[in-house]
Amino acid sequence: MVNLKETLHNIAVAIVDDPDQVVVLCEETENNINLTLSVAPEDMGMVIGKGGKIAKAIRMVIKAAAAGSEKKVNVDIR
């Protein structure tokens, strides 16, 4: 299975101006995987995108990467 935490980190680092501020936390339960992405405040607009399009795309990619898993994946951007 793909390492979702590492995948999300790599996507975020490619988008932001300050890659050292990218932090991904992973909390896994029996039925869920919760990923929390934190970036520098000045990079938040780059990660969310106009109308939330980039955030939606990030969530779609992570959910597609987790397709083999039976767990529900949530991506929270802070």
All heavy atoms as a GROMACS GRO file, in nm:
protein
  577
    1MET      N    1   0.083  -0.118   0.000
    1MET     CA    2   0.000   0.000   0.000
    1MET      C    3   0.088   0.125   0.000
    1MET      O    4   0.196   0.126   0.056
    1MET     CB    5  -0.092   0.000   0.122
    1MET     CG    6  -0.191   0.114   0.120
    1MET     SD    7  -0.311   0.098   0.253
    1MET     CE    8  -0.292   0.257   0.326
    2VAL      N    9   0.040   0.227  -0.060
    2VAL     CA   10   0.111   0.354  -0.071
    2VAL      C   11   0.114   0.422   0.065
    2VAL      O   12   0.016   0.421   0.139
    2VAL     CB   13   0.041   0.446  -0.174
    2VAL    CG1   14   0.107   0.580  -0.180
    2VAL    CG2   15   0.037   0.380  -0.309
    3ASN      N   16   0.227   0.484   0.098
    3ASN     CA   17   0.238   0.561   0.221
    3ASN      C   18   0.168   0.695   0.198
    3ASN      O   19   0.221   0.784   0.132
    3ASN     CB   20   0.385   0.580   0.257
    3ASN     CG   21   0.404   0.649   0.389
    3ASN    OD1   22   0.313   0.713   0.443
    3ASN    ND2   23   0.523   0.637   0.444
    4LEU      N   24   0.048   0.710   0.252
    4LEU     CA   25  -0.034   0.829   0.227
    4LEU      C   26   0.027   0.954   0.288
    4LEU      O   27   0.019   1.062   0.229
    4LEU     CB   28  -0.175   0.807   0.281
    4LEU     CG   29  -0.253   0.692   0.217
    4LEU    CD1   30  -0.387   0.675   0.286
    4LEU    CD2   31  -0.271   0.716   0.069
    5LYS      N   32   0.087   0.941   0.405
    5LYS     CA   33   0.150   1.056   0.471
    5LYS      C   34   0.263   1.112   0.385
    5LYS      O   35   0.271   1.232   0.362
    5LYS     CB   36   0.202   1.013   0.609
    5LYS     CG   37   0.265   1.124   0.688
    5LYS     CD   38   0.309   1.075   0.824
    5LYS     CE   39   0.380   1.186   0.900
    5LYS     NZ   40   0.425   1.140   1.032
    6GLU      N   41   0.346   1.024   0.334
    6GLU     CA   42   0.457   1.066   0.248
    6GLU      C   43   0.408   1.124   0.116
    6GLU      O   44   0.461   1.224   0.066
    6GLU     CB   45   0.549   0.947   0.222
    6GLU     CG   46   0.673   0.981   0.142
    6GLU     CD   47   0.762   0.860   0.122
    6GLU    OE1   48   0.762   0.770   0.207
    6GLU    OE2   49   0.831   0.857   0.019
    7THR      N   50   0.304   1.066   0.060
    7THR     CA   51   0.247   1.115  -0.065
    7THR      C   52   0.192   1.257  -0.047
    7THR      O   53   0.219   1.345  -0.129
    7THR     CB   54   0.135   1.020  -0.114
    7THR    OG1   55   0.189   0.890  -0.130
    7THR    CG2   56   0.078   1.068  -0.246
    8LEU      N   57   0.117   1.279   0.059
    8LEU     CA   58   0.062   1.412   0.086
    8LEU      C   59   0.174   1.513   0.110
    8LEU      O   60   0.168   1.626   0.061
    8LEU     CB   61  -0.033   1.407   0.206
    8LEU     CG   62  -0.098   1.539   0.246
    8LEU    CD1   63  -0.178   1.598   0.130
    8LEU    CD2   64  -0.188   1.520   0.368
    9HIS      N   65   0.276   1.473   0.183
    9HIS     CA   66   0.390   1.561   0.209
    9HIS      C   67   0.459   1.600   0.077
    9HIS      O   68   0.489   1.718   0.055
    9HIS     CB   69   0.490   1.492   0.303
    9HIS     CG   70   0.603   1.579   0.344
    9HIS    ND1   71   0.720   1.585   0.272
    9HIS    CD2   72   0.617   1.666   0.447
    9HIS    CE1   73   0.802   1.672   0.330
    9HIS    NE2   74   0.741   1.722   0.437
   10ASN      N   75   0.482   1.504  -0.010
   10ASN     CA   76   0.547   1.532  -0.138
   10ASN      C   77   0.464   1.626  -0.226
   10ASN      O   78   0.519   1.715  -0.292
   10ASN     CB   79   0.577   1.403  -0.214
   10ASN     CG   80   0.684   1.321  -0.147
   10ASN    OD1   81   0.765   1.372  -0.070
   10ASN    ND2   82   0.685   1.192  -0.174
   11ILE      N   83   0.334   1.610  -0.226
   11ILE     CA   84   0.246   1.698  -0.304
   11ILE      C   85   0.254   1.840  -0.249
   11ILE      O   86   0.270   1.937  -0.324
   11ILE     CB   87   0.100   1.647  -0.301
   11ILE    CG1   88   0.088   1.517  -0.380
   11ILE    CG2   89   0.005   1.753  -0.357
   11ILE    CD1   90  -0.045   1.447  -0.362
   12ALA      N   91   0.244   1.854  -0.117
   12ALA     CA   92   0.246   1.987  -0.056
   12ALA      C   93   0.379   2.058  -0.075
   12ALA      O   94   0.382   2.178  -0.104
   12ALA     CB   95   0.213   1.975   0.093
   13VAL      N   96   0.488   1.985  -0.062
   13VAL     CA   97   0.622   2.045  -0.079
   13VAL      C   98   0.638   2.099  -0.221
   13VAL      O   99   0.700   2.203  -0.242
   13VAL     CB  100   0.731   1.942  -0.045
   13VAL    CG1  101   0.867   1.985  -0.094
   13VAL    CG2  102   0.735   1.917   0.105
   14ALA      N  103   0.579   2.032  -0.318
   14ALA     CA  104   0.589   2.077  -0.457
   14ALA      C  105   0.509   2.204  -0.483
   14ALA      O  106   0.538   2.278  -0.577
   14ALA     CB  107   0.543   1.966  -0.550
   15ILE      N  108   0.410   2.232  -0.401
   15ILE     CA  109   0.321   2.346  -0.423
   15ILE      C  110   0.367   2.473  -0.353
   15ILE      O  111   0.359   2.582  -0.409
   15ILE     CB  112   0.177   2.311  -0.377
   15ILE    CG1  113   0.120   2.200  -0.463
   15ILE    CG2  114   0.087   2.433  -0.380
   15ILE    CD1  115  -0.012   2.147  -0.413
   16VAL      N  116   0.416   2.461  -0.231
   16VAL     CA  117   0.442   2.578  -0.146
   16VAL      C  118   0.577   2.643  -0.173
   16VAL      O  119   0.666   2.584  -0.233
   16VAL     CB  120   0.431   2.541   0.004
   16VAL    CG1  121   0.293   2.489   0.038
   16VAL    CG2  122   0.536   2.439   0.043
   17ASP      N  123   0.592   2.767  -0.124
   17ASP     CA  124   0.718   2.840  -0.134
   17ASP      C  125   0.814   2.805  -0.021
   17ASP      O  126   0.935   2.817  -0.035
   17ASP     CB  127   0.693   2.992  -0.132
   17ASP     CG  128   0.633   3.042  -0.262
   17ASP    OD1  129   0.655   2.978  -0.366
   17ASP    OD2  130   0.564   3.146  -0.257
   18ASP      N  131   0.760   2.766   0.095
   18ASP     CA  132   0.842   2.734   0.212
   18ASP      C  133   0.823   2.587   0.249
   18ASP      O  134   0.746   2.554   0.340
   18ASP     CB  135   0.802   2.825   0.329
   18ASP     CG  136   0.898   2.816   0.446
   18ASP    OD1  137   0.996   2.740   0.437
   18ASP    OD2  138   0.874   2.885   0.546
   19PRO      N  139   0.894   2.496   0.182
   19PRO     CA  140   0.872   2.352   0.206
   19PRO      C  141   0.913   2.306   0.346
   19PRO      O  142   0.866   2.201   0.391
   19PRO     CB  143   0.957   2.285   0.099
   19PRO     CG  144   1.053   2.387   0.053
   19PRO     CD  145   0.991   2.520   0.077
   20ASP      N  146   0.997   2.383   0.415
   20ASP     CA  147   1.037   2.343   0.550
   20ASP      C  148   0.924   2.353   0.651
   20ASP      O  149   0.930   2.293   0.757
   20ASP     CB  150   1.155   2.429   0.598
   20ASP     CG  151   1.279   2.406   0.514
   20ASP    OD1  152   1.294   2.295   0.459
   20ASP    OD2  153   1.362   2.498   0.504
   21GLN      N  154   0.820   2.429   0.620
   21GLN     CA  155   0.706   2.448   0.710
   21GLN      C  156   0.596   2.344   0.689
   21GLN      O  157   0.497   2.345   0.761
   21GLN     CB  158   0.646   2.588   0.690
   21GLN     CG  159   0.739   2.700   0.731
   21GLN     CD  160   0.758   2.706   0.880
   21GLN    OE1  161   0.665   2.684   0.957
   21GLN    NE2  162   0.879   2.735   0.923
   22VAL      N  163   0.612   2.254   0.593
   22VAL     CA  164   0.510   2.153   0.565
   22VAL      C  165   0.518   2.041   0.670
   22VAL      O  166   0.623   1.982   0.691
   22VAL     CB  167   0.526   2.093   0.424
   22VAL    CG1  168   0.430   1.979   0.401
   22VAL    CG2  169   0.507   2.201   0.320
   23VAL      N  170   0.405   2.017   0.736
   23VAL     CA  171   0.397   1.910   0.836
   23VAL      C  172   0.271   1.829   0.809
   23VAL      O  173   0.163   1.886   0.790
   23VAL     CB  174   0.390   1.968   0.980
   23VAL    CG1  175   0.374   1.857   1.082
   23VAL    CG2  176   0.512   2.053   1.010
   24VAL      N  177   0.286   1.698   0.804
   24VAL     CA  178   0.171   1.609   0.784
   24VAL      C  179   0.162   1.516   0.904
   24VAL      O  180   0.257   1.447   0.938
   24VAL     CB  181   0.186   1.526   0.654
   24VAL    CG1  182   0.067   1.433   0.638
   24VAL    CG2  183   0.199   1.617   0.534
   25LEU      N  184   0.046   1.517   0.968
   25LEU     CA  185   0.019   1.427   1.079
   25LEU      C  186  -0.081   1.322   1.035
   25LEU      O  187  -0.176   1.352   0.962
   25LEU     CB  188  -0.037   1.505   1.198
   25LEU     CG  189   0.052   1.617   1.253
   25LEU    CD1  190  -0.023   1.693   1.361
   25LEU    CD2  191   0.181   1.562   1.306
   26CYS      N  192  -0.060   1.200   1.080
   26CYS     CA  193  -0.147   1.090   1.040
   26CYS      C  194  -0.203   1.024   1.166
   26CYS      O  195  -0.129   0.988   1.257
   26CYS     CB  196  -0.070   0.988   0.958
   26CYS     SG  197  -0.168   0.848   0.902
   27GLU      N  198  -0.334   1.010   1.168
   27GLU     CA  199  -0.401   0.941   1.279
   27GLU      C  200  -0.487   0.832   1.217
   27GLU      O  201  -0.577   0.860   1.138
   27GLU     CB  202  -0.488   1.041   1.356
   27GLU     CG  203  -0.557   0.982   1.476
   27GLU     CD  204  -0.640   1.085   1.548
   27GLU    OE1  205  -0.589   1.196   1.572
   27GLU    OE2  206  -0.756   1.053   1.579
   28GLU      N  207  -0.458   0.709   1.253
   28GLU     CA  208  -0.527   0.596   1.193
   28GLU      C  209  -0.609   0.523   1.298
   28GLU      O  210  -0.560   0.491   1.406
   28GLU     CB  211  -0.425   0.502   1.131
   28GLU     CG  212  -0.485   0.397   1.044
   28GLU     CD  213  -0.380   0.324   0.960
   28GLU    OE1  214  -0.269   0.374   0.944
   28GLU    OE2  215  -0.414   0.215   0.911
   29THR      N  216  -0.735   0.500   1.265
   29THR     CA  217  -0.823   0.421   1.352
   29THR      C  218  -0.862   0.294   1.277
   29THR      O  219  -0.813   0.268   1.167
   29THR     CB  220  -0.948   0.501   1.392
   29THR    OG1  221  -1.024   0.531   1.275
   29THR    CG2  222  -0.911   0.630   1.465
   30GLU      N  223  -0.954   0.221   1.333
   30GLU     CA  224  -0.996   0.095   1.272
   30GLU      C  225  -1.058   0.115   1.134
   30GLU      O  226  -1.036   0.036   1.043
   30GLU     CB  227  -1.094   0.024   1.364
   30GLU     CG  228  -1.130  -0.114   1.318
   30GLU     CD  229  -1.220  -0.184   1.418
   30GLU    OE1  230  -1.196  -0.171   1.539
   30GLU    OE2  231  -1.314  -0.251   1.372
   31ASN      N  232  -1.138   0.223   1.119
   31ASN     CA  233  -1.210   0.246   0.993
   31ASN      C  234  -1.167   0.369   0.917
   31ASN      O  235  -1.211   0.391   0.805
   31ASN     CB  236  -1.360   0.255   1.020
   31ASN     CG  237  -1.415   0.128   1.078
   31ASN    OD1  238  -1.374   0.019   1.041
   31ASN    ND2  239  -1.508   0.140   1.171
   32ASN      N  240  -1.085   0.455   0.978
   32ASN     CA  241  -1.051   0.584   0.916
   32ASN      C  242  -0.901   0.610   0.918
   32ASN      O  243  -0.830   0.563   1.006
   32ASN     CB  244  -1.118   0.700   0.992
   32ASN     CG  245  -1.268   0.695   0.983
   32ASN    OD1  246  -1.323   0.664   0.879
   32ASN    ND2  247  -1.334   0.726   1.093
   33ILE      N  248  -0.859   0.690   0.822
   33ILE     CA  249  -0.725   0.747   0.821
   33ILE      C  250  -0.745   0.898   0.812
   33ILE      O  251  -0.802   0.946   0.714
   33ILE     CB  252  -0.641   0.697   0.702
   33ILE    CG1  253  -0.625   0.546   0.707
   33ILE    CG2  254  -0.505   0.767   0.701
   33ILE    CD1  255  -0.558   0.486   0.585
   34ASN      N  256  -0.700   0.970   0.913
   34ASN     CA  257  -0.712   1.116   0.915
   34ASN      C  258  -0.575   1.178   0.895
   34ASN      O  259  -0.484   1.156   0.976
   34ASN     CB  260  -0.772   1.163   1.048
   34ASN     CG  261  -0.912   1.112   1.067
   34ASN    OD1  262  -0.992   1.115   0.975
   34ASN    ND2  263  -0.943   1.065   1.187
   35LEU      N  264  -0.560   1.252   0.787
   35LEU     CA  265  -0.435   1.321   0.758
   35LEU      C  266  -0.456   1.470   0.779
   35LEU      O  267  -0.555   1.527   0.730
   35LEU     CB  268  -0.392   1.296   0.614
   35LEU     CG  269  -0.360   1.151   0.578
   35LEU    CD1  270  -0.349   1.135   0.429
   35LEU    CD2  271  -0.233   1.107   0.646
   36THR      N  272  -0.365   1.535   0.850
   36THR     CA  273  -0.372   1.678   0.874
   36THR      C  274  -0.249   1.743   0.811
   36THR      O  275  -0.136   1.708   0.846
   36THR     CB  276  -0.377   1.709   1.025
   36THR    OG1  277  -0.488   1.640   1.082
   36THR    CG2  278  -0.393   1.858   1.048
   37LEU      N  279  -0.272   1.836   0.720
   37LEU     CA  280  -0.165   1.907   0.651
   37LEU      C  281  -0.155   2.048   0.707
   37LEU      O  282  -0.254   2.121   0.708
   37LEU     CB  283  -0.193   1.912   0.500
   37LEU     CG  284  -0.101   1.998   0.415
   37LEU    CD1  285   0.042   1.944   0.419
   37LEU    CD2  286  -0.151   2.004   0.272
   38SER      N  287  -0.036   2.083   0.753
   38SER     CA  288  -0.011   2.219   0.802
   38SER      C  289   0.098   2.282   0.716
   38SER      O  290   0.200   2.219   0.689
   38SER     CB  291   0.036   2.216   0.948
   38SER     OG  292  -0.062   2.162   1.031
   39VAL      N  293   0.074   2.404   0.675
   39VAL     CA  294   0.172   2.479   0.596
   39VAL      C  295   0.186   2.619   0.657
   39VAL      O  296   0.108   2.659   0.743
   39VAL     CB  297   0.131   2.490   0.447
   39VAL    CG1  298   0.125   2.354   0.382
   39VAL    CG2  299  -0.001   2.562   0.431
   40ALA      N  300   0.285   2.692   0.611
   40ALA     CA  301   0.304   2.830   0.657
   40ALA      C  302   0.181   2.912   0.619
   40ALA      O  303   0.119   2.888   0.514
   40ALA     CB  304   0.429   2.889   0.594
   41PRO      N  305   0.144   3.010   0.701
   41PRO     CA  306   0.025   3.091   0.672
   41PRO      C  307   0.028   3.158   0.535
   41PRO      O  308  -0.075   3.167   0.467
   41PRO     CB  309   0.025   3.197   0.784
   41PRO     CG  310   0.102   3.135   0.894
   41PRO     CD  311   0.205   3.046   0.830
   42GLU      N  312   0.145   3.202   0.491
   42GLU     CA  313   0.154   3.267   0.360
   42GLU      C  314   0.140   3.168   0.243
   42GLU      O  315   0.116   3.209   0.130
   42GLU     CB  316   0.282   3.349   0.346
   42GLU     CG  317   0.409   3.277   0.378
   42GLU     CD  318   0.447   3.279   0.525
   42GLU    OE1  319   0.378   3.340   0.608
   42GLU    OE2  320   0.548   3.216   0.557
   43ASP      N  321   0.152   3.039   0.270
   43ASP     CA  322   0.137   2.937   0.166
   43ASP      C  323  -0.003   2.877   0.163
   43ASP      O  324  -0.034   2.795   0.076
   43ASP     CB  325   0.239   2.824   0.186
   43ASP     CG  326   0.380   2.867   0.154
   43ASP    OD1  327   0.396   2.956   0.068
   43ASP    OD2  328   0.474   2.811   0.211
   44MET      N  329  -0.088   2.915   0.256
   44MET     CA  330  -0.222   2.856   0.265
   44MET      C  331  -0.302   2.877   0.136
   44MET      O  332  -0.371   2.786   0.091
   44MET     CB  333  -0.297   2.916   0.385
   44MET     CG  334  -0.426   2.845   0.415
   44MET     SD  335  -0.408   2.672   0.456
   44MET     CE  336  -0.346   2.683   0.620
   45GLY      N  337  -0.292   2.993   0.077
   45GLY     CA  338  -0.365   3.021  -0.047
   45GLY      C  339  -0.321   2.931  -0.161
   45GLY      O  340  -0.402   2.892  -0.246
   46MET      N  341  -0.192   2.896  -0.165
   46MET     CA  342  -0.142   2.808  -0.271
   46MET      C  343  -0.197   2.667  -0.256
   46MET      O  344  -0.224   2.600  -0.354
   46MET     CB  345   0.010   2.804  -0.268
   46MET     CG  346   0.076   2.932  -0.302
   46MET     SD  347   0.253   2.912  -0.279
   46MET     CE  348   0.312   3.037  -0.389
   47VAL      N  349  -0.211   2.624  -0.132
   47VAL     CA  350  -0.258   2.487  -0.107
   47VAL      C  351  -0.409   2.476  -0.129
   47VAL      O  352  -0.457   2.376  -0.180
   47VAL     CB  353  -0.220   2.443   0.036
   47VAL    CG1  354  -0.281   2.309   0.070
   47VAL    CG2  355  -0.069   2.436   0.049
   48ILE      N  356  -0.483   2.581  -0.094
   48ILE     CA  357  -0.628   2.578  -0.111
   48ILE      C  358  -0.667   2.608  -0.255
   48ILE      O  359  -0.751   2.541  -0.312
   48ILE     CB  360  -0.696   2.676  -0.013
   48ILE    CG1  361  -0.674   2.627   0.130
   48ILE    CG2  362  -0.845   2.688  -0.043
   48ILE    CD1  363  -0.722   2.720   0.236
   49GLY      N  364  -0.605   2.708  -0.314
   49GLY     CA  365  -0.633   2.743  -0.453
   49GLY      C  366  -0.761   2.823  -0.468
   49GLY      O  367  -0.840   2.836  -0.375
   50LYS      N  368  -0.781   2.875  -0.587
   50LYS     CA  369  -0.898   2.957  -0.615
   50LYS      C  370  -1.024   2.870  -0.610
   50LYS      O  371  -1.038   2.773  -0.684
   50LYS     CB  372  -0.884   3.021  -0.753
   50LYS     CG  373  -0.989   3.124  -0.782
   50LYS     CD  374  -0.957   3.196  -0.911
   50LYS     CE  375  -1.056   3.308  -0.935
   50LYS     NZ  376  -1.023   3.383  -1.055
   51GLY      N  377  -1.114   2.906  -0.520
   51GLY     CA  378  -1.238   2.830  -0.506
   51GLY      C  379  -1.217   2.692  -0.445
   51GLY      O  380  -1.305   2.608  -0.452
   52GLY      N  381  -1.100   2.668  -0.387
   52GLY     CA  382  -1.072   2.538  -0.325
   52GLY      C  383  -1.038   2.427  -0.423
   52GLY      O  384  -1.038   2.310  -0.387
   53LYS      N  385  -1.007   2.464  -0.547
   53LYS     CA  386  -0.982   2.363  -0.650
   53LYS      C  387  -0.858   2.278  -0.621
   53LYS      O  388  -0.860   2.157  -0.644
   53LYS     CB  389  -0.968   2.429  -0.787
   53LYS     CG  390  -1.100   2.480  -0.841
   53LYS     CD  391  -1.082   2.538  -0.979
   53LYS     CE  392  -1.215   2.590  -1.031
   53LYS     NZ  393  -1.201   2.648  -1.165
   54ILE      N  394  -0.751   2.340  -0.573
   54ILE     CA  395  -0.630   2.262  -0.546
   54ILE      C  396  -0.652   2.171  -0.426
   54ILE      O  397  -0.610   2.054  -0.427
   54ILE     CB  398  -0.509   2.355  -0.526
   54ILE    CG1  399  -0.480   2.427  -0.658
   54ILE    CG2  400  -0.387   2.278  -0.479
   54ILE    CD1  401  -0.370   2.530  -0.652
   55ALA      N  402  -0.720   2.220  -0.322
   55ALA     CA  403  -0.750   2.137  -0.205
   55ALA      C  404  -0.834   2.016  -0.246
   55ALA      O  405  -0.809   1.904  -0.200
   55ALA     CB  406  -0.821   2.219  -0.099
   56LYS      N  407  -0.932   2.037  -0.331
   56LYS     CA  408  -1.015   1.925  -0.378
   56LYS      C  409  -0.931   1.826  -0.458
   56LYS      O  410  -0.948   1.704  -0.444
   56LYS     CB  411  -1.129   1.977  -0.466
   56LYS     CG  412  -1.239   2.046  -0.390
   56LYS     CD  413  -1.348   2.095  -0.484
   56LYS     CE  414  -1.448   2.181  -0.411
   56LYS     NZ  415  -1.552   2.234  -0.500
   57ALA      N  416  -0.840   1.877  -0.541
   57ALA     CA  417  -0.755   1.789  -0.621
   57ALA      C  418  -0.662   1.707  -0.531
   57ALA      O  419  -0.641   1.587  -0.554
   57ALA     CB  420  -0.675   1.871  -0.721
   58ILE      N  421  -0.606   1.771  -0.428
   58ILE     CA  422  -0.520   1.699  -0.334
   58ILE      C  423  -0.598   1.587  -0.267
   58ILE      O  424  -0.551   1.474  -0.256
   58ILE     CB  425  -0.461   1.796  -0.229
   58ILE    CG1  426  -0.359   1.890  -0.295
   58ILE    CG2  427  -0.396   1.720  -0.114
   58ILE    CD1  428  -0.311   2.002  -0.206
   59ARG      N  429  -0.719   1.618  -0.222
   59ARG     CA  430  -0.802   1.516  -0.155
   59ARG      C  431  -0.835   1.401  -0.250
   59ARG      O  432  -0.835   1.284  -0.211
   59ARG     CB  433  -0.930   1.580  -0.102
   59ARG     CG  434  -0.905   1.668   0.018
   59ARG     CD  435  -1.034   1.725   0.077
   59ARG     NE  436  -1.004   1.803   0.196
   59ARG     CZ  437  -1.012   1.934   0.202
   59ARG    NH1  438  -1.052   2.004   0.097
   59ARG    NH2  439  -0.984   1.998   0.313
   60MET      N  440  -0.863   1.432  -0.376
   60MET     CA  441  -0.894   1.327  -0.474
   60MET      C  442  -0.774   1.236  -0.498
   60MET      O  443  -0.789   1.114  -0.508
   60MET     CB  444  -0.941   1.389  -0.605
   60MET     CG  445  -1.081   1.444  -0.599
   60MET     SD  446  -1.136   1.527  -0.750
   60MET     CE  447  -1.104   1.406  -0.874
   61VAL      N  448  -0.655   1.294  -0.508
   61VAL     CA  449  -0.534   1.215  -0.531
   61VAL      C  450  -0.508   1.123  -0.412
   61VAL      O  451  -0.476   1.004  -0.429
   61VAL     CB  452  -0.412   1.306  -0.559
   61VAL    CG1  453  -0.283   1.228  -0.555
   61VAL    CG2  454  -0.428   1.376  -0.692
   62ILE      N  455  -0.521   1.175  -0.292
   62ILE     CA  456  -0.497   1.094  -0.172
   62ILE      C  457  -0.601   0.982  -0.161
   62ILE      O  458  -0.567   0.868  -0.129
   62ILE     CB  459  -0.496   1.182  -0.046
   62ILE    CG1  460  -0.378   1.281  -0.051
   62ILE    CG2  461  -0.489   1.098   0.081
   62ILE    CD1  462  -0.242   1.217  -0.059
   63LYS      N  463  -0.727   1.013  -0.190
   63LYS     CA  464  -0.830   0.909  -0.185
   63LYS      C  465  -0.806   0.803  -0.293
   63LYS      O  466  -0.830   0.684  -0.270
   63LYS     CB  467  -0.968   0.971  -0.198
   63LYS     CG  468  -1.009   1.044  -0.073
   63LYS     CD  469  -1.146   1.107  -0.083
   63LYS     CE  470  -1.176   1.182   0.045
   63LYS     NZ  471  -1.306   1.246   0.045
   64ALA      N  472  -0.758   0.844  -0.408
   64ALA     CA  473  -0.726   0.748  -0.514
   64ALA      C  474  -0.608   0.660  -0.473
   64ALA      O  475  -0.605   0.540  -0.502
   64ALA     CB  476  -0.696   0.821  -0.644
   65ALA      N  477  -0.510   0.720  -0.406
   65ALA     CA  478  -0.394   0.642  -0.359
   65ALA      C  479  -0.434   0.540  -0.253
   65ALA      O  480  -0.370   0.436  -0.239
   65ALA     CB  481  -0.287   0.736  -0.305
   66ALA      N  482  -0.540   0.569  -0.178
   66ALA     CA  483  -0.586   0.480  -0.073
   66ALA      C  484  -0.695   0.385  -0.121
   66ALA      O  485  -0.757   0.317  -0.039
   66ALA     CB  486  -0.638   0.562   0.044
   67ALA      N  487  -0.716   0.377  -0.250
   67ALA     CA  488  -0.826   0.297  -0.303
   67ALA      C  489  -0.815   0.150  -0.265
   67ALA      O  490  -0.917   0.082  -0.248
   67ALA     CB  491  -0.834   0.311  -0.455
   68GLY      N  492  -0.697   0.097  -0.249
   68GLY     CA  493  -0.680  -0.042  -0.212
   68GLY      C  494  -0.716  -0.070  -0.067
   68GLY      O  495  -0.742  -0.183  -0.029
   69SER      N  496  -0.719   0.035   0.011
   69SER     CA  497  -0.751   0.021   0.154
   69SER      C  498  -0.902   0.021   0.172
   69SER      O  499  -0.976   0.081   0.096
   69SER     CB  500  -0.689   0.138   0.231
   69SER     OG  501  -0.737   0.142   0.362
   70GLU      N  502  -0.947  -0.045   0.275
   70GLU     CA  503  -1.090  -0.048   0.306
   70GLU      C  504  -1.130   0.069   0.396
   70GLU      O  505  -1.244   0.080   0.437
   70GLU     CB  506  -1.124  -0.180   0.377
   70GLU     CG  507  -1.086  -0.302   0.297
   70GLU     CD  508  -1.202  -0.356   0.217
   70GLU    OE1  509  -1.316  -0.339   0.260
   70GLU    OE2  510  -1.176  -0.415   0.112
   71LYS      N  511  -1.033   0.156   0.429
   71LYS     CA  512  -1.057   0.264   0.522
   71LYS      C  513  -1.096   0.393   0.451
   71LYS      O  514  -1.057   0.417   0.337
   71LYS     CB  515  -0.932   0.290   0.606
   71LYS     CG  516  -0.894   0.170   0.690
   71LYS     CD  517  -0.775   0.200   0.776
   71LYS     CE  518  -0.742   0.077   0.861
   71LYS     NZ  519  -0.637   0.107   0.957
   72LYS      N  520  -1.172   0.476   0.521
   72LYS     CA  521  -1.210   0.607   0.471
   72LYS      C  522  -1.097   0.705   0.501
   72LYS      O  523  -1.043   0.705   0.612
   72LYS     CB  524  -1.339   0.653   0.538
   72LYS     CG  525  -1.389   0.785   0.488
   72LYS     CD  526  -1.519   0.824   0.556
   72LYS     CE  527  -1.559   0.963   0.508
   72LYS     NZ  528  -1.676   1.012   0.577
   73VAL      N  529  -1.061   0.788   0.403
   73VAL     CA  530  -0.951   0.881   0.419
   73VAL      C  531  -1.005   1.024   0.424
   73VAL      O  532  -1.084   1.064   0.340
   73VAL     CB  533  -0.850   0.868   0.303
   73VAL    CG1  534  -0.738   0.969   0.317
   73VAL    CG2  535  -0.796   0.728   0.295
   74ASN      N  536  -0.960   1.099   0.525
   74ASN     CA  537  -0.996   1.240   0.539
   74ASN      C  538  -0.867   1.322   0.536
   74ASN      O  539  -0.770   1.286   0.603
   74ASN     CB  540  -1.068   1.265   0.671
   74ASN     CG  541  -1.199   1.191   0.681
   74ASN    OD1  542  -1.278   1.193   0.587
   74ASN    ND2  543  -1.221   1.123   0.791
   75VAL      N  544  -0.870   1.434   0.462
   75VAL     CA  545  -0.755   1.524   0.457
   75VAL      C  546  -0.802   1.660   0.509
   75VAL      O  547  -0.892   1.721   0.453
   75VAL     CB  548  -0.698   1.538   0.314
   75VAL    CG1  549  -0.582   1.637   0.313
   75VAL    CG2  550  -0.654   1.404   0.260
   76ASP      N  551  -0.738   1.703   0.617
   76ASP     CA  552  -0.770   1.831   0.678
   76ASP      C  553  -0.651   1.926   0.653
   76ASP      O  554  -0.537   1.887   0.679
   76ASP     CB  555  -0.794   1.813   0.828
   76ASP     CG  556  -0.839   1.940   0.897
   76ASP    OD1  557  -0.904   2.024   0.830
   76ASP    OD2  558  -0.810   1.956   1.016
   77ILE      N  559  -0.680   2.045   0.603
   77ILE     CA  560  -0.574   2.141   0.573
   77ILE      C  561  -0.584   2.255   0.674
   77ILE      O  562  -0.688   2.319   0.685
   77ILE     CB  563  -0.586   2.193   0.429
   77ILE    CG1  564  -0.577   2.077   0.332
   77ILE    CG2  565  -0.480   2.298   0.401
   77ILE    CD1  566  -0.609   2.113   0.189
   78ARG      N  567  -0.473   2.279   0.743
   78ARG     CA  568  -0.470   2.386   0.845
   78ARG      C  569  -0.354   2.478   0.822
   78ARG      O  570  -0.249   2.442   0.789
   78ARG     CB  571  -0.458   2.327   0.985
   78ARG     CG  572  -0.576   2.241   1.020
   78ARG     CD  573  -0.563   2.191   1.159
   78ARG     NE  574  -0.677   2.105   1.184
   78ARG     CZ  575  -0.704   2.053   1.298
   78ARG    NH1  576  -0.626   2.076   1.400
   78ARG    NH2  577  -0.807   1.975   1.316
   0.00000   0.00000   0.00000
